[in-house]
Amino acid sequence: MTKEEAIAHINETCGNGWINPVEILYDNKPENIEIQCVFQKWAGLSVDYEGEDVHFEELTDVIYSISQKMCEICGKSGGYTIIDGWETTLCDFHFKDSPAKEKHRNTHTK
């Protein structure tokens, strides 16, 4: 998956709030790493890749942790949210603005 494909996929499935972390992943990807997929999973930005690199593995862990605190729609500070059964990370505005039938916000910090 190219950087452009990853950005387009995240923008289409989540919003543009996580574009910067996707760019950081690609800008710091070693030559021996091939990114297969970048996606939202359990309210965080996940990466499937082939190859081994300790520093890149650490980077993906940090990006995942940071993304769990960033609204996936706009990139502002956000928190764990369940929208119609889907785990997401949203800021207060996008949580309140959501037309979801069922929504829940975890008020406890992780």
N, CA, C and O atoms as a GROMACS GRO file, in nm:
protein
  440
    1MET      N    1   0.085  -0.118   0.000
    1MET     CA    2   0.000   0.000   0.000
    1MET      C    3   0.089   0.123   0.000
    1MET      O    4   0.176   0.138   0.086
    2THR      N    5   0.067   0.210  -0.095
    2THR     CA    6   0.145   0.333  -0.102
    2THR      C    7   0.095   0.433   0.001
    2THR      O    8  -0.014   0.418   0.057
    3LYS      N    9   0.175   0.534   0.025
    3LYS     CA   10   0.136   0.640   0.118
    3LYS      C   11   0.006   0.706   0.073
    3LYS      O   12  -0.082   0.733   0.154
    4GLU      N   13  -0.005   0.731  -0.055
    4GLU     CA   14  -0.125   0.796  -0.108
    4GLU      C   15  -0.248   0.708  -0.091
    4GLU      O   16  -0.356   0.756  -0.056
    5GLU      N   17  -0.233   0.578  -0.114
    5GLU     CA   18  -0.344   0.484  -0.094
    5GLU      C   19  -0.385   0.478   0.052
    5GLU      O   20  -0.504   0.474   0.083
    6ALA      N   21  -0.287   0.477   0.142
    6ALA     CA   22  -0.316   0.473   0.286
    6ALA      C   23  -0.390   0.599   0.330
    6ALA      O   24  -0.488   0.591   0.404
    7ILE      N   25  -0.344   0.713   0.284
    7ILE     CA   26  -0.410   0.840   0.320
    7ILE      C   27  -0.553   0.840   0.268
    7ILE      O   28  -0.646   0.879   0.339
    8ALA      N   29  -0.572   0.798   0.144
    8ALA     CA   30  -0.707   0.794   0.085
    8ALA      C   31  -0.798   0.698   0.163
    8ALA      O   32  -0.914   0.729   0.189
    9HIS      N   33  -0.744   0.582   0.200
    9HIS     CA   34  -0.824   0.484   0.274
    9HIS      C   35  -0.864   0.536   0.412
    9HIS      O   36  -0.981   0.525   0.450
   10ILE      N   37  -0.770   0.594   0.486
   10ILE     CA   38  -0.802   0.648   0.619
   10ILE      C   39  -0.898   0.765   0.606
   10ILE      O   40  -0.992   0.776   0.685
   11ASN      N   41  -0.878   0.851   0.510
   11ASN     CA   42  -0.968   0.965   0.489
   11ASN      C   43  -1.110   0.917   0.458
   11ASN      O   44  -1.207   0.975   0.507
   12GLU      N   45  -1.121   0.812   0.377
   12GLU     CA   46  -1.253   0.759   0.340
   12GLU      C   47  -1.321   0.684   0.455
   12GLU      O   48  -1.442   0.697   0.474
   13THR      N   49  -1.245   0.608   0.532
   13THR     CA   50  -1.306   0.524   0.635
   13THR      C   51  -1.318   0.592   0.771
   13THR      O   52  -1.403   0.555   0.852
   14CYS      N   53  -1.233   0.690   0.798
   14CYS     CA   54  -1.233   0.755   0.930
   14CYS      C   55  -1.256   0.905   0.922
   14CYS      O   56  -1.339   0.961   0.993
   15GLY      N   57  -1.182   0.969   0.836
   15GLY     CA   58  -1.179   1.114   0.828
   15GLY      C   59  -1.034   1.155   0.814
   15GLY      O   60  -0.947   1.069   0.805
   16ASN      N   61  -1.006   1.283   0.814
   16ASN     CA   62  -0.868   1.324   0.793
   16ASN      C   63  -0.792   1.351   0.922
   16ASN      O   64  -0.680   1.402   0.919
   17GLY      N   65  -0.851   1.318   1.036
   17GLY     CA   66  -0.786   1.341   1.164
   17GLY      C   67  -0.661   1.260   1.187
   17GLY      O   68  -0.574   1.301   1.264
   18TRP      N   69  -0.649   1.146   1.122
   18TRP     CA   70  -0.532   1.060   1.140
   18TRP      C   71  -0.436   1.065   1.022
   18TRP      O   72  -0.347   0.980   1.012
   19ILE      N   73  -0.451   1.161   0.934
   19ILE     CA   74  -0.362   1.171   0.818
   19ILE      C   75  -0.217   1.199   0.862
   19ILE      O   76  -0.125   1.138   0.809
   20ASN      N   77  -0.198   1.288   0.958
   20ASN     CA   78  -0.063   1.319   1.004
   20ASN      C   79   0.008   1.195   1.060
   20ASN      O   80   0.123   1.172   1.022
   21PRO      N   81  -0.052   1.114   1.146
   21PRO     CA   82   0.015   0.992   1.191
   21PRO      C   83   0.047   0.895   1.076
   21PRO      O   84   0.150   0.828   1.079
   22VAL      N   85  -0.040   0.888   0.976
   22VAL     CA   86  -0.012   0.802   0.859
   22VAL      C   87   0.113   0.854   0.787
   22VAL      O   88   0.200   0.776   0.748
   23GLU      N   89   0.121   0.985   0.770
   23GLU     CA   90   0.238   1.044   0.704
   23GLU      C   91   0.366   1.016   0.784
   23GLU      O   92   0.470   0.987   0.726
   24ILE      N   93   0.357   1.025   0.916
   24ILE     CA   94   0.473   0.997   1.002
   24ILE      C   95   0.519   0.852   0.983
   24ILE      O   96   0.639   0.826   0.975
   25LEU      N   97   0.424   0.759   0.977
   25LEU     CA   98   0.459   0.618   0.954
   25LEU      C   99   0.537   0.601   0.824
   25LEU      O  100   0.642   0.538   0.821
   26TYR      N  101   0.484   0.657   0.718
   26TYR     CA  102   0.547   0.641   0.587
   26TYR      C  103   0.680   0.716   0.578
   26TYR      O  104   0.775   0.668   0.515
   27ASP      N  105   0.687   0.832   0.639
   27ASP     CA  106   0.810   0.911   0.634
   27ASP      C  107   0.923   0.846   0.713
   27ASP      O  108   1.040   0.878   0.692
   28ASN      N  109   0.890   0.755   0.805
   28ASN     CA  110   0.989   0.689   0.889
   28ASN      C  111   0.999   0.539   0.863
   28ASN      O  112   1.057   0.466   0.943
   29LYS      N  113   0.943   0.493   0.752
   29LYS     CA  114   0.944   0.351   0.717
   29LYS      C  115   1.080   0.312   0.660
   29LYS      O  116   1.126   0.371   0.562
   30PRO      N  117   1.144   0.212   0.722
   30PRO     CA  118   1.271   0.164   0.666
   30PRO      C  119   1.248   0.096   0.530
   30PRO      O  120   1.137   0.054   0.499
   31GLU      N  121   1.353   0.086   0.452
   31GLU     CA  122   1.343   0.027   0.319
   31GLU      C  123   1.299  -0.119   0.322
   31GLU      O  124   1.234  -0.166   0.229
   32ASN      N  125   1.334  -0.191   0.429
   32ASN     CA  126   1.301  -0.334   0.436
   32ASN      C  127   1.159  -0.360   0.485
   32ASN      O  128   1.120  -0.476   0.500
   33ILE      N  129   1.082  -0.257   0.511
   33ILE     CA  130   0.944  -0.271   0.558
   33ILE      C  131   0.849  -0.241   0.443
   33ILE      O  132   0.865  -0.142   0.371
   34GLU      N  133   0.749  -0.328   0.426
   34GLU     CA  134   0.644  -0.304   0.326
   34GLU      C  135   0.511  -0.298   0.399
   34GLU      O  136   0.466  -0.397   0.457
   35ILE      N  137   0.448  -0.182   0.396
   35ILE     CA  138   0.320  -0.164   0.462
   35ILE      C  139   0.211  -0.225   0.375
   35ILE      O  140   0.195  -0.190   0.258
   36GLN      N  141   0.136  -0.317   0.435
   36GLN     CA  142   0.029  -0.387   0.365
   36GLN      C  143  -0.103  -0.312   0.377
   36GLN      O  144  -0.179  -0.300   0.280
   37CYS      N  145  -0.130  -0.261   0.498
   37CYS     CA  146  -0.259  -0.196   0.522
   37CYS      C  147  -0.250  -0.104   0.643
   37CYS      O  148  -0.182  -0.135   0.740
   38VAL      N  149  -0.317   0.009   0.637
   38VAL     CA  150  -0.332   0.103   0.747
   38VAL      C  151  -0.481   0.118   0.769
   38VAL      O  152  -0.555   0.147   0.675
   39PHE      N  153  -0.527   0.098   0.894
   39PHE     CA  154  -0.671   0.092   0.918
   39PHE      C  155  -0.705   0.124   1.063
   39PHE      O  156  -0.618   0.123   1.150
   40GLN      N  157  -0.832   0.152   1.088
   40GLN     CA  158  -0.883   0.177   1.222
   40GLN      C  159  -0.924   0.045   1.283
   40GLN      O  160  -1.002  -0.030   1.224
   41LYS      N  161  -0.873   0.015   1.403
   41LYS     CA  162  -0.911  -0.107   1.474
   41LYS      C  163  -0.912  -0.076   1.623
   41LYS      O  164  -0.814  -0.027   1.678
   42TRP      N  165  -1.024  -0.107   1.687
   42TRP     CA  166  -1.040  -0.087   1.831
   42TRP      C  167  -1.002   0.055   1.872
   42TRP      O  168  -0.931   0.076   1.970
   43ALA      N  169  -1.052   0.151   1.797
   43ALA     CA  170  -1.037   0.293   1.827
   43ALA      C  171  -0.894   0.343   1.814
   43ALA      O  172  -0.857   0.443   1.876
   44GLY      N  173  -0.812   0.275   1.734
   44GLY     CA  174  -0.675   0.318   1.713
   44GLY      C  175  -0.631   0.295   1.569
   44GLY      O  176  -0.695   0.219   1.496
   45LEU      N  177  -0.524   0.360   1.530
   45LEU     CA  178  -0.469   0.347   1.396
   45LEU      C  179  -0.373   0.228   1.393
   45LEU      O  180  -0.267   0.232   1.456
   46SER      N  181  -0.411   0.125   1.322
   46SER     CA  182  -0.331   0.002   1.315
   46SER      C  183  -0.259  -0.009   1.181
   46SER      O  184  -0.301   0.050   1.081
   47VAL      N  185  -0.150  -0.086   1.182
   47VAL     CA  186  -0.069  -0.104   1.062
   47VAL      C  187  -0.033  -0.252   1.049
   47VAL      O  188   0.018  -0.312   1.142
   48ASP      N  189  -0.060  -0.308   0.933
   48ASP     CA  190  -0.012  -0.441   0.899
   48ASP      C  191   0.105  -0.421   0.804
   48ASP      O  192   0.094  -0.349   0.705
   49TYR      N  193   0.217  -0.486   0.834
   49TYR     CA  194   0.334  -0.470   0.748
   49TYR      C  195   0.417  -0.598   0.746
   49TYR      O  196   0.406  -0.683   0.834
   50GLU      N  197   0.500  -0.609   0.645
   50GLU     CA  198   0.594  -0.720   0.632
   50GLU      C  199   0.734  -0.666   0.651
   50GLU      O  200   0.766  -0.555   0.610
   51GLY      N  201   0.818  -0.748   0.713
   51GLY     CA  202   0.955  -0.709   0.742
   51GLY      C  203   0.972  -0.690   0.891
   51GLY      O  204   0.876  -0.685   0.967
   52GLU      N  205   1.097  -0.680   0.931
   52GLU     CA  206   1.127  -0.662   1.073
   52GLU      C  207   1.218  -0.543   1.095
   52GLU      O  208   1.318  -0.524   1.026
   53ASP      N  209   1.180  -0.463   1.192
   53ASP     CA  210   1.261  -0.349   1.234
   53ASP      C  211   1.210  -0.306   1.371
   53ASP      O  212   1.095  -0.264   1.385
   54VAL      N  213   1.294  -0.316   1.471
   54VAL     CA  214   1.254  -0.287   1.609
   54VAL      C  215   1.204  -0.144   1.622
   54VAL      O  216   1.104  -0.120   1.690
   55HIS      N  217   1.272  -0.050   1.560
   55HIS     CA  218   1.234   0.091   1.573
   55HIS      C  219   1.099   0.119   1.505
   55HIS      O  220   1.018   0.196   1.556
   56PHE      N  221   1.076   0.056   1.390
   56PHE     CA  222   0.948   0.075   1.323
   56PHE      C  223   0.834   0.011   1.404
   56PHE      O  224   0.724   0.066   1.411
   57GLU      N  225   0.861  -0.103   1.464
   57GLU     CA  226   0.761  -0.167   1.550
   57GLU      C  227   0.726  -0.076   1.667
   57GLU      O  228   0.609  -0.061   1.702
   58GLU      N  229   0.828  -0.014   1.727
   58GLU     CA  230   0.803   0.081   1.836
   58GLU      C  231   0.723   0.201   1.787
   58GLU      O  232   0.633   0.248   1.856
   59LEU      N  233   0.756   0.249   1.667
   59LEU     CA  234   0.683   0.362   1.609
   59LEU      C  235   0.535   0.327   1.589
   59LEU      O  236   0.448   0.408   1.620
   60THR      N  237   0.507   0.207   1.538
   60THR     CA  238   0.367   0.169   1.516
   60THR      C  239   0.292   0.161   1.649
   60THR      O  240   0.174   0.195   1.656
   61ASP      N  241   0.360   0.116   1.753
   61ASP     CA  242   0.298   0.111   1.886
   61ASP      C  243   0.266   0.252   1.938
   61ASP      O  244   0.159   0.276   1.994
   62VAL      N  245   0.361   0.343   1.919
   62VAL     CA  246   0.341   0.482   1.964
   62VAL      C  247   0.229   0.548   1.884
   62VAL      O  248   0.144   0.616   1.942
   63ILE      N  249   0.227   0.528   1.753
   63ILE     CA  250   0.123   0.585   1.668
   63ILE      C  251  -0.014   0.532   1.712
   63ILE      O  252  -0.111   0.608   1.720
   64TYR      N  253  -0.023   0.403   1.739
   64TYR     CA  254  -0.149   0.344   1.784
   64TYR      C  255  -0.195   0.412   1.914
   64TYR      O  256  -0.312   0.450   1.927
   65SER      N  257  -0.104   0.426   2.010
   65SER     CA  258  -0.138   0.488   2.139
   65SER      C  259  -0.182   0.633   2.122
   65SER      O  260  -0.280   0.676   2.181
   66ILE      N  261  -0.108   0.708   2.042
   66ILE     CA  262  -0.143   0.848   2.018
   66ILE      C  263  -0.277   0.860   1.949
   66ILE      O  264  -0.358   0.946   1.984
   67SER      N  265  -0.302   0.773   1.851
   67SER     CA  266  -0.428   0.782   1.776
   67SER      C  267  -0.549   0.756   1.865
   67SER      O  268  -0.659   0.803   1.836
   68GLN      N  269  -0.530   0.682   1.972
   68GLN     CA  270  -0.641   0.656   2.065
   68GLN      C  271  -0.679   0.780   2.146
   68GLN      O  272  -0.776   0.778   2.221
   69LYS      N  273  -0.603   0.886   2.130
   69LYS     CA  274  -0.631   1.013   2.198
   69LYS      C  275  -0.661   1.125   2.100
   69LYS      O  276  -0.675   1.241   2.139
   70MET      N  277  -0.670   1.090   1.968
   70MET     CA  278  -0.695   1.189   1.862
   70MET      C  279  -0.826   1.158   1.792
   70MET      O  280  -0.851   1.043   1.755
   71CYS      N  281  -0.909   1.257   1.773
   71CYS     CA  282  -1.032   1.238   1.696
   71CYS      C  283  -0.994   1.194   1.555
   71CYS      O  284  -0.918   1.262   1.486
   72GLU      N  285  -1.048   1.081   1.513
   72GLU     CA  286  -1.015   1.030   1.380
   72GLU      C  287  -1.075   1.116   1.269
   72GLU      O  288  -1.032   1.107   1.154
   73ILE      N  289  -1.174   1.198   1.302
   73ILE     CA  290  -1.236   1.284   1.201
   73ILE      C  291  -1.160   1.414   1.181
   73ILE      O  292  -1.138   1.457   1.068
   74CYS      N  293  -1.119   1.478   1.294
   74CYS     CA  294  -1.057   1.610   1.280
   74CYS      C  295  -0.916   1.621   1.338
   74CYS      O  296  -0.846   1.718   1.309
   75GLY      N  297  -0.872   1.524   1.418
   75GLY     CA  298  -0.737   1.527   1.474
   75GLY      C  299  -0.724   1.597   1.608
   75GLY      O  300  -0.617   1.596   1.667
   76LYS      N  301  -0.832   1.658   1.657
   76LYS     CA  302  -0.826   1.722   1.788
   76LYS      C  303  -0.824   1.615   1.897
   76LYS      O  304  -0.843   1.497   1.870
   77SER      N  305  -0.801   1.659   2.019
   77SER     CA  306  -0.798   1.568   2.133
   77SER      C  307  -0.931   1.493   2.141
   77SER      O  308  -1.038   1.554   2.137
   78GLY      N  309  -0.923   1.361   2.154
   78GLY     CA  310  -1.044   1.279   2.156
   78GLY      C  311  -1.034   1.168   2.257
   78GLY      O  312  -0.934   1.153   2.327
   79GLY      N  313  -1.140   1.090   2.263
   79GLY     CA  314  -1.144   0.980   2.357
   79GLY      C  315  -1.221   0.862   2.302
   79GLY      O  316  -1.288   0.871   2.199
   80TYR      N  317  -1.209   0.752   2.372
   80TYR     CA  318  -1.274   0.627   2.334
   80TYR      C  319  -1.425   0.644   2.329
   80TYR      O  320  -1.486   0.693   2.424
   81THR      N  321  -1.484   0.603   2.218
   81THR     CA  322  -1.627   0.621   2.194
   81THR      C  323  -1.681   0.497   2.125
   81THR      O  324  -1.612   0.435   2.043
   82ILE      N  325  -1.803   0.462   2.157
   82ILE     CA  326  -1.871   0.356   2.082
   82ILE      C  327  -1.988   0.421   2.010
   82ILE      O  328  -2.076   0.481   2.071
   83ILE      N  329  -1.986   0.408   1.877
   83ILE     CA  330  -2.089   0.465   1.791
   83ILE      C  331  -2.157   0.350   1.718
   83ILE      O  332  -2.096   0.283   1.635
   84ASP      N  333  -2.284   0.327   1.750
   84ASP     CA  334  -2.360   0.217   1.690
   84ASP      C  335  -2.281   0.086   1.689
   84ASP      O  336  -2.281   0.012   1.590
   85GLY      N  337  -2.214   0.058   1.801
   85GLY     CA  338  -2.141  -0.067   1.817
   85GLY      C  339  -1.997  -0.066   1.770
   85GLY      O  340  -1.925  -0.163   1.791
   86TRP      N  341  -1.954   0.043   1.704
   86TRP     CA  342  -1.816   0.052   1.654
   86TRP      C  343  -1.731   0.133   1.750
   86TRP      O  344  -1.770   0.241   1.793
   87GLU      N  345  -1.614   0.079   1.784
   87GLU     CA  346  -1.520   0.151   1.870
   87GLU      C  347  -1.447   0.255   1.787
   87GLU      O  348  -1.387   0.223   1.684
   88THR      N  349  -1.452   0.379   1.831
   88THR     CA  350  -1.389   0.489   1.759
   88THR      C  351  -1.322   0.583   1.859
   88THR      O  352  -1.335   0.566   1.981
   89THR      N  353  -1.252   0.681   1.807
   89THR     CA  354  -1.196   0.788   1.890
   89THR      C  355  -1.246   0.919   1.833
   89THR      O  356  -1.218   0.954   1.718
   90LEU      N  357  -1.322   0.991   1.914
   90LEU     CA  358  -1.382   1.116   1.868
   90LEU      C  359  -1.362   1.227   1.971
   90LEU      O  360  -1.353   1.202   2.091
   91CYS      N  361  -1.354   1.350   1.922
   91CYS     CA  362  -1.353   1.468   2.009
   91CYS      C  363  -1.495   1.491   2.059
   91CYS      O  364  -1.590   1.427   2.012
   92ASP      N  365  -1.510   1.583   2.153
   92ASP     CA  366  -1.643   1.612   2.208
   92ASP      C  367  -1.741   1.657   2.100
   92ASP      O  368  -1.856   1.614   2.098
   93PHE      N  369  -1.695   1.744   2.009
   93PHE     CA  370  -1.783   1.795   1.905
   93PHE      C  371  -1.835   1.682   1.817
   93PHE      O  372  -1.956   1.672   1.795
   94HIS      N  373  -1.746   1.596   1.766
   94HIS     CA  374  -1.790   1.490   1.675
   94HIS      C  375  -1.869   1.381   1.746
   94HIS      O  376  -1.951   1.313   1.684
   95PHE      N  377  -1.845   1.364   1.875
   95PHE     CA  378  -1.928   1.272   1.952
   95PHE      C  379  -2.070   1.326   1.961
   95PHE      O  380  -2.166   1.255   1.932
   96LYS      N  381  -2.084   1.452   1.999
   96LYS     CA  382  -2.217   1.514   2.013
   96LYS      C  383  -2.286   1.528   1.878
   96LYS      O  384  -2.409   1.517   1.870
   97ASP      N  385  -2.209   1.554   1.772
   97ASP     CA  386  -2.262   1.576   1.638
   97ASP      C  387  -2.303   1.446   1.567
   97ASP      O  388  -2.374   1.451   1.466
   98SER      N  389  -2.261   1.334   1.619
   98SER     CA  390  -2.288   1.206   1.554
   98SER      C  391  -2.438   1.176   1.551
   98SER      O  392  -2.506   1.189   1.654
   99PRO      N  393  -2.491   1.136   1.435
   99PRO     CA  394  -2.633   1.102   1.426
   99PRO      C  395  -2.662   0.957   1.469
   99PRO      O  396  -2.770   0.906   1.443
  100ALA      N  397  -2.567   0.893   1.535
  100ALA     CA  398  -2.580   0.752   1.573
  100ALA      C  399  -2.704   0.729   1.660
  100ALA      O  400  -2.743   0.814   1.740
  101LYS      N  401  -2.764   0.611   1.643
  101LYS     CA  402  -2.877   0.573   1.726
  101LYS      C  403  -2.832   0.542   1.868
  101LYS      O  404  -2.900   0.575   1.965
  102GLU      N  405  -2.715   0.476   1.878
  102GLU     CA  406  -2.658   0.445   2.009
  102GLU      C  407  -2.516   0.495   2.013
  102GLU      O  408  -2.436   0.466   1.923
  103LYS      N  409  -2.483   0.571   2.117
  103LYS     CA  410  -2.346   0.616   2.134
  103LYS      C  411  -2.311   0.621   2.282
  103LYS      O  412  -2.394   0.654   2.367
  104HIS      N  413  -2.187   0.587   2.308
  104HIS     CA  414  -2.139   0.581   2.445
  104HIS      C  415  -1.998   0.637   2.449
  104HIS      O  416  -1.917   0.613   2.359
  105ARG      N  417  -1.970   0.709   2.553
  105ARG     CA  418  -1.837   0.766   2.569
  105ARG      C  419  -1.780   0.719   2.702
  105ARG      O  420  -1.844   0.729   2.806
  106ASN      N  421  -1.657   0.669   2.696
  106ASN     CA  422  -1.588   0.626   2.819
  106ASN      C  423  -1.538   0.752   2.888
  106ASN      O  424  -1.459   0.827   2.830
  107THR      N  425  -1.584   0.776   3.008
  107THR     CA  426  -1.542   0.894   3.081
  107THR      C  427  -1.417   0.869   3.163
  107THR      O  428  -1.365   0.961   3.226
  108HIS      N  429  -1.369   0.746   3.164
  108HIS     CA  430  -1.246   0.713   3.237
  108HIS      C  431  -1.130   0.715   3.140
  108HIS      O  432  -1.144   0.674   3.025
  109THR      N  433  -1.016   0.764   3.185
  109THR     CA  434  -0.897   0.766   3.100
  109THR      C  435  -0.832   0.629   3.102
  109THR      O  436  -0.840   0.556   3.200
  110LYS      N  437  -0.768   0.596   2.992
  110LYS     CA  438  -0.698   0.466   2.980
  110LYS      C  439  -0.558   0.478   3.031
  110LYS      O  440  -0.484   0.379   3.030
   0.00000   0.00000   0.00000
